[in-house]
Amino acid sequence: MFTHKVFPLNCGTIIVDKGAVLTCGVGTGEKVAVPMFAFLIRSENGNLLFDAGVDPDDQAFLDLMDENIRVRAEDNLLHRLRNLGMRAEDIDYVFLSHLHFDHSGMLRYFKNARVFIQRQEYGYAINPSPAAAAVYRRHYYDSPGINWQMVDGDTALLPGFKAIATPGHTPGHQSLLMKLAPDSAVIFTGDCVYLEENIEKEIIPGIFVDSTMAMASLQKVKNLATATGARVIFSHSA
């Protein structure tokens, strides 16, 4: 049995069109305030950070990206960690669901960490398609100072932690399965699933590179949660 403590770290909010972003084609025109979370997981095996938040110093890009993005001083990921008595140097592992700007913004600060990423995601993010290039910031992650641990598909990472390949939102998106006991677990979805509604009604999120893969990944998470009794935690759900 593994002992873990999980802390949600709100890194800002964005106001989106529900049907365009959260639930593909359902609720179009409805404006919803969406949090942008990272998560700190503290365990006997070390401190793991799920995703690396938004870079508040890249304000010109954030303004250009979407005027509805709001990142307050207290939303700085390093500030959130300090409130928990943690420094960037205390993070042993960073698990990146994918490399979009709102999940990799503060990666450069975690120099002591092993950084888990799907090999497919890293390759795509270095040279994304023109249609997807706007949501990637290559200088966030294209650095020799990052201690990359490339992952291929579903892979055991550490005792109690497993990477789950969930492509569709991006070509190499991954989710994280955290085992608590033989019949208890948590799944951190990242962006393959935004809301409980996505799972219950099997509605894919509205942002994807491949809708067929997105649906397969949503169903994979749903089936895995049923099989393991896992609680599902979303990165963009209040």
C-alpha positions, 0 to 999 in steps of 0.5 A: 500500500502506498501513502500519497498526499495530493495538492491541487495547484491553481495556475490561473483561469481562462474563459472558454466556449464550452462547446468549442473547448470542453464538450465538443459541440455540446453547449456551444456559446456557453461561457465557462471559467476554466481553471488551469491546474498542476498537482503536487503529489507527495509520497514516500518515493519522493515529490512528483509534480503533475504538469508544470503550469503557466509561465506568468513572465510570458505575458505578451504571449498569453495576451496574444494567445487569448485575452481571456487568460487570467494569471494572478501573482498568486497563481505562479506555480512557484508561489503555490509550492512555497505556500506548501513549504516547497521549493522547485529544488524539492521536486524529484519528478515532473510528469508532463501530460503534454507540452502545450503552453499551459502545462509546461510553462515553468518546467525550466525551474525544476532542474533536479527532477526527472521529467517524464514525457511520451517520446511521441509528444516530445518529437511532435512538440519540437516540430508541431504542425502549423495548425497546432504550433500556436499552443506550443512554446518550444523554448519552455522545453527545448533545453539541455538542462532538462533531465528527460525520461522518455516514455513509450506507451503505458509504462510503470514509472515508480512504485505506485505510478504508471503512465497511461498513453492517451493520445488524441488531444495531442499525438503523445498525450499521457495520463497518470495512474496512481495506485493507493491499494489493490482496489484503490487508485487515482487517475490524473487525466490531463487534457484527454478528459476535461470534465465528468460530463465527458466521461459520463456522456462519452463526449470528447473535448473540443480540442484535438489532433485526432477525434478517433484517438481522442474518443479511444483515449476517453473510453480507455480512461473510463474503462480503467477507472471502472476496472481499478475503482479509481477516482478521476481528477481533471486538470481543467475542472473546478 
